[in-house]
């Protein structure tokens, strides 16, 4: 295995970790409207991710930075061709972070309600757009001989990509509901379990359709194994949720996300962005990669820094592992 293959695997790992962590993060944001009955319950849900949401986004920064350094041609084509959806995601992530911090800075009803609306929409939109973007990456887009995207915004809104957006939205919201049941106590915990029981089958139907389409179009035996793991894990998550085993339910819902994203990267390799105009114009791990010397330096740096970052983030989750409920929320001033 050459270094550009190694870095494709590492970037796939970073995106998988991002979707695993930010998946339930986005799900919690969506559930502030679907699950919480009052402002106090919204505060409970937001507080379940309060200590970790910004750390989850580090995985996105790492994935984008690694792509820029290891595969500059991939980065250039992706970020120029998908400029508008990526810009919208960036705006959502900025506003979402501001909303978490500013929501309780003033006591007025309108002030807090507007920031709560912001949290909902800036969680829902990225959850959809990431599925649309990765659906297009796997399916292929209009790339010419100069490695430039020559399609339009409407070309990105094809049925396969839109189905991918629906998959990420439903799967992330289910993942968030399972996480909410794991991290809360009292009535909200029980309602989170019931919400997960409703969302799970919906996510399963949509995910099977999308992954089945992917397998039929570009899959092989290894991607088929990943697809089977994703489906079985989702069924297991539903079963564990029904039995009240929230820890196992969260582990299996996370495995569903991991297996589904892994399947997408397995069907993509050795391409990084296929061209629908001419297969010889595909961006691959070899023609889109940096020089071997650059990849070598990056490998040494990543080998030193990545374990430290992962240990620190794991420690953060351990410190804030306790369940919370409305009884733990201080009265608003």
C-alpha positions as CSV (number, residue, x, y, z in Angstrom):
1,X,0.0,0.0,0.0
2,X,1.4,3.4,-1.1
3,X,1.2,6.5,1.0
4,X,-1.6,8.0,-1.1
5,X,-3.7,4.9,-0.3
6,X,-2.9,5.3,3.4
7,X,-4.0,8.8,3.3
8,X,-7.3,7.9,1.6
9,X,-7.9,5.5,4.4
10,X,-7.0,8.1,7.0
11,X,-9.3,10.7,5.4
12,X,-12.1,8.1,5.3
13,X,-11.5,7.5,9.0
14,X,-11.7,11.2,9.8
15,X,-15.0,11.6,7.9
16,X,-16.4,8.5,9.5
17,X,-15.5,9.8,13.0
18,X,-17.0,13.1,12.2
19,X,-20.3,11.6,11.1
20,X,-20.4,9.3,14.1
21,X,-19.9,12.2,16.5
22,X,-21.6,15.1,14.7
23,X,-24.4,12.7,13.7
24,X,-25.9,12.5,17.2
25,X,-24.9,16.2,17.7
26,X,-27.1,17.2,14.8
27,X,-29.7,14.8,15.9
28,X,-30.0,16.5,19.3
29,X,-30.3,19.9,17.6
30,X,-33.2,18.6,15.5
31,X,-34.8,16.9,18.5
32,X,-35.0,20.3,20.4
33,X,-38.1,20.8,18.3
34,X,-39.4,17.2,17.9
35,X,-38.8,15.9,21.5
36,X,-38.6,18.8,24.0
37,X,-41.9,20.0,25.3
38,X,-40.7,23.2,27.0
39,X,-37.6,25.4,27.3
40,X,-36.3,23.5,30.3
41,X,-36.3,20.2,28.3
42,X,-34.6,22.0,25.4
43,X,-31.9,23.1,27.9
44,X,-31.5,19.4,29.0
45,X,-31.0,18.3,25.4
46,X,-28.6,21.1,24.6
47,X,-26.6,20.3,27.8
48,X,-26.1,16.7,26.8
49,X,-23.9,17.9,23.9
50,X,-22.8,21.2,25.5
51,X,-19.3,20.0,26.6
52,X,-18.5,18.1,23.4
53,X,-20.2,19.7,20.3
54,X,-17.2,21.9,19.5
55,X,-14.8,19.0,19.9
56,X,-16.9,17.0,17.5
57,X,-16.3,19.6,14.8
58,X,-12.5,19.2,15.1
59,X,-13.0,16.0,13.1
60,X,-14.4,18.1,10.2
61,X,-11.5,20.6,10.4
62,X,-9.0,17.7,10.4
63,X,-10.7,15.9,7.5
64,X,-10.8,19.1,5.4
65,X,-7.2,20.0,6.3
66,X,-6.0,16.5,5.5
67,X,-7.7,16.6,2.1
68,X,-6.1,19.9,1.3
69,X,-2.7,18.7,2.1
70,X,-2.8,15.1,0.9
71,X,-5.1,15.5,-2.1
72,X,-5.0,19.1,-3.3
73,X,-6.6,18.4,-6.7
74,X,-9.5,16.6,-4.8
75,X,-9.8,19.6,-2.4
76,X,-9.8,22.2,-5.2
77,X,-12.4,20.4,-7.3
78,X,-14.6,19.6,-4.4
79,X,-14.6,23.0,-2.7
80,X,-15.0,24.9,-6.0
81,X,-17.7,22.7,-7.5
82,X,-19.6,22.3,-4.2
83,X,-19.0,25.9,-3.1
84,X,-22.6,26.9,-2.4
85,X,-23.7,23.8,-0.3
86,X,-20.3,23.9,1.6
87,X,-20.7,27.6,2.2
88,X,-24.2,27.0,3.6
89,X,-22.9,24.3,5.9
90,X,-20.1,26.7,7.1
91,X,-22.6,29.4,7.8
92,X,-24.9,27.0,9.7
93,X,-22.0,25.7,11.8
94,X,-21.0,29.3,12.7
95,X,-24.5,30.3,13.6
96,X,-25.0,27.1,15.5
97,X,-22.0,27.7,17.7
98,X,-23.2,31.3,18.4
99,X,-26.7,30.1,19.2
100,X,-25.4,27.7,21.9
101,X,-23.5,30.5,23.6
102,X,-25.9,33.4,23.1
103,X,-29.2,31.7,23.8
104,X,-29.1,32.3,27.5
105,X,-27.3,35.7,27.5
106,X,-30.6,37.5,27.7
107,X,-33.9,36.6,29.5
108,X,-36.4,37.8,26.9
109,X,-38.7,35.2,25.4
110,X,-38.2,36.3,21.8
111,X,-34.4,36.3,22.2
112,X,-34.2,32.7,23.4
113,X,-36.9,31.5,21.0
114,X,-35.1,32.9,18.0
115,X,-31.8,31.2,19.0
116,X,-33.6,27.9,19.6
117,X,-35.0,28.1,16.1
118,X,-31.4,28.8,14.9
119,X,-30.2,25.6,16.7
120,X,-32.9,23.5,15.0
121,X,-32.4,24.8,11.4
122,X,-28.6,24.9,11.6
123,X,-28.6,21.2,12.8
124,X,-31.2,20.1,10.2
125,X,-29.7,21.7,7.1
126,X,-26.1,20.4,7.5
127,X,-27.5,16.9,8.3
128,X,-29.2,17.0,4.9
129,X,-26.5,18.7,2.9
130,X,-23.7,16.3,4.0
131,X,-25.7,13.4,2.6
132,X,-26.3,15.3,-0.7
133,X,-22.6,16.2,-1.0
134,X,-21.3,12.7,-0.3
135,X,-24.0,11.2,-2.6
136,X,-22.6,13.3,-5.4
137,X,-19.0,12.4,-4.6
138,X,-19.8,8.7,-4.8
139,X,-22.2,8.9,-7.8
140,X,-19.9,11.2,-9.8
141,X,-20.2,14.7,-11.1
142,X,-19.3,16.6,-14.3
143,X,-15.5,16.9,-14.2
144,X,-13.6,17.8,-17.3
145,X,-10.1,17.0,-18.6
146,X,-8.7,19.9,-16.5
147,X,-10.0,18.4,-13.3
148,X,-12.6,21.1,-12.9
149,X,-16.3,20.8,-12.1
150,X,-18.3,22.0,-15.0
151,X,-21.8,21.2,-13.8
152,X,-24.4,23.5,-12.2
153,X,-26.0,23.6,-8.8
154,X,-29.1,21.8,-10.1
155,X,-26.8,18.9,-11.2
156,X,-26.1,18.3,-7.6
157,X,-29.8,17.9,-6.8
158,X,-30.2,14.5,-8.5
159,X,-32.4,11.8,-7.0
160,X,-29.5,9.7,-5.7
161,X,-27.9,12.6,-3.8
162,X,-31.3,13.8,-2.5
163,X,-31.9,10.3,-1.2
164,X,-28.5,10.4,0.5
165,X,-29.6,13.7,2.2
166,X,-32.7,12.0,3.5
167,X,-30.6,9.1,4.8
168,X,-28.2,11.3,6.8
169,X,-31.1,13.3,8.2
170,X,-33.1,10.4,9.4
171,X,-30.1,8.3,10.6
172,X,-28.6,11.3,12.5
173,X,-31.9,12.1,14.1
174,X,-32.3,8.5,15.2
175,X,-28.7,8.5,16.4
176,X,-29.5,11.6,18.4
177,X,-32.6,10.1,19.9
178,X,-30.7,7.1,21.1
179,X,-28.0,9.4,22.5
180,X,-30.6,11.5,24.3
181,X,-32.1,8.3,26.0
182,X,-28.5,7.4,27.0
183,X,-27.7,10.8,28.5
184,X,-31.0,11.8,30.2
185,X,-33.2,10.7,33.1
186,X,-36.9,10.9,33.8
187,X,-39.7,11.4,31.4
188,X,-37.6,12.9,28.6
189,X,-35.5,9.7,28.6
190,X,-38.6,7.5,28.1
191,X,-39.9,9.8,25.3
192,X,-36.5,9.7,23.6
193,X,-36.7,5.9,23.5
194,X,-40.2,6.1,22.0
195,X,-38.9,8.7,19.5
196,X,-36.0,6.4,18.5
197,X,-38.5,3.5,18.1
198,X,-40.4,5.6,15.6
199,X,-37.4,7.1,13.7
200,X,-35.5,3.8,13.5
201,X,-37.7,2.0,11.0
202,X,-38.0,5.2,8.8
203,X,-34.2,5.5,8.8
204,X,-33.9,1.7,8.0
205,X,-36.2,1.9,5.0
206,X,-34.4,5.0,3.5
207,X,-30.9,3.6,4.3
208,X,-31.6,0.2,2.7
209,X,-32.9,1.9,-0.4
210,X,-29.8,4.2,-0.6
211,X,-27.2,1.6,0.2
212,X,-28.9,-0.9,-2.1
213,X,-28.8,1.6,-4.9
214,X,-25.1,2.2,-4.2
215,X,-24.3,-1.5,-4.1
216,X,-26.1,-2.1,-7.3
217,X,-24.4,0.8,-9.1
218,X,-20.8,0.6,-7.8
219,X,-20.5,-2.1,-5.1
220,X,-18.4,-5.2,-4.8
221,X,-18.1,-8.0,-2.1
222,X,-16.4,-5.8,0.5
223,X,-19.0,-3.0,0.2
224,X,-21.7,-5.6,0.4
225,X,-20.3,-6.8,3.8
226,X,-20.3,-3.2,5.0
227,X,-23.9,-2.7,3.9
228,X,-25.0,-5.9,5.7
229,X,-23.2,-4.7,8.8
230,X,-25.0,-1.4,8.6
231,X,-28.4,-3.0,8.3
232,X,-27.9,-5.6,11.0
233,X,-26.5,-2.9,13.4
234,X,-29.5,-0.7,12.8
235,X,-31.9,-3.6,13.6
236,X,-29.8,-4.4,16.7
237,X,-30.0,-0.8,17.8
238,X,-33.8,-0.9,17.5
239,X,-33.9,-4.1,19.5
240,X,-31.6,-2.8,22.2
241,X,-33.7,0.4,22.4
242,X,-36.9,-1.6,22.8
243,X,-35.3,-3.5,25.7
244,X,-34.1,-0.3,27.4
245,X,-30.4,-1.0,26.9
246,X,-29.4,2.5,25.9
247,X,-25.7,1.9,25.9
248,X,-26.0,-1.0,23.4
249,X,-28.5,0.9,21.3
250,X,-26.1,3.8,21.0
251,X,-23.2,1.5,20.2
252,X,-25.2,-0.2,17.4
253,X,-26.6,3.1,16.0
254,X,-23.0,4.4,15.9
255,X,-21.9,1.2,14.2
256,X,-24.7,1.8,11.6
257,X,-23.2,5.2,10.8
258,X,-19.7,3.9,10.7
259,X,-20.6,0.9,8.4
260,X,-22.6,3.1,6.0
261,X,-19.9,5.7,5.6
262,X,-17.3,2.9,5.2
263,X,-19.4,1.4,2.4
264,X,-19.4,4.7,0.6
265,X,-15.6,5.0,0.7
266,X,-15.2,1.4,-0.3
267,X,-17.3,2.0,-3.4
268,X,-15.4,5.2,-4.1
269,X,-11.8,3.8,-4.0
270,X,-9.5,4.2,-6.0
271,X,-11.4,7.3,-7.1
272,X,-11.8,10.3,-4.9
273,X,-14.3,12.1,-7.3
274,X,-15.5,10.2,-10.4
275,X,-16.3,12.1,-13.6
276,X,-19.6,11.4,-15.3
277,X,-18.3,12.9,-18.5
278,X,-15.3,10.5,-19.1
279,X,-13.9,7.8,-16.9
280,X,-10.4,8.8,-17.9
281,X,-11.0,12.2,-16.2
282,X,-11.8,10.7,-12.8
283,X,-9.9,12.1,-9.9
284,X,-8.1,9.2,-8.3
285,X,-5.9,8.6,-5.2
286,X,-2.8,8.8,-7.5
287,X,-3.5,11.7,-9.9
288,X,-5.0,13.9,-7.1
289,X,-2.4,13.3,-4.5
290,X,0.5,15.5,-3.2
291,X,4.1,14.5,-3.7
292,X,5.4,11.4,-1.8
293,X,7.7,13.7,0.3
294,X,4.7,15.8,1.4
295,X,2.7,12.6,2.3
296,X,5.7,11.3,4.3
297,X,6.0,14.4,6.4
298,X,2.2,14.4,7.0
299,X,2.3,10.8,8.1
300,X,4.9,11.5,10.8
301,X,3.0,14.5,12.0
302,X,-0.4,12.6,12.1
303,X,1.2,9.6,13.8
304,X,2.3,11.9,16.7
305,X,-0.7,14.3,17.0
306,X,-3.7,12.2,16.2
307,X,-3.5,9.8,19.2
308,X,-3.1,12.7,21.6
309,X,-6.2,14.4,20.2
310,X,-8.2,11.2,20.4
311,X,-7.1,10.5,24.0
312,X,-8.1,14.1,25.0
313,X,-11.5,13.9,23.4
314,X,-12.1,10.4,24.9
315,X,-11.2,11.8,28.3
316,X,-13.7,14.7,27.8
317,X,-16.5,12.2,27.1
318,X,-15.5,10.3,30.2
319,X,-15.6,13.4,32.4
320,X,-19.1,14.4,31.2
321,X,-20.5,10.9,31.2
322,X,-23.3,11.4,33.8
323,X,-27.0,11.6,32.9
324,X,-28.9,14.8,33.3
325,X,-32.5,15.7,33.7
326,X,-34.8,18.7,34.3
327,X,-33.9,18.5,38.1
328,X,-30.3,19.4,37.2
329,X,-31.3,22.6,35.3
330,X,-31.1,25.8,37.4
331,X,-34.0,28.1,37.2
332,X,-33.6,30.9,34.7
333,X,-33.0,34.4,36.1
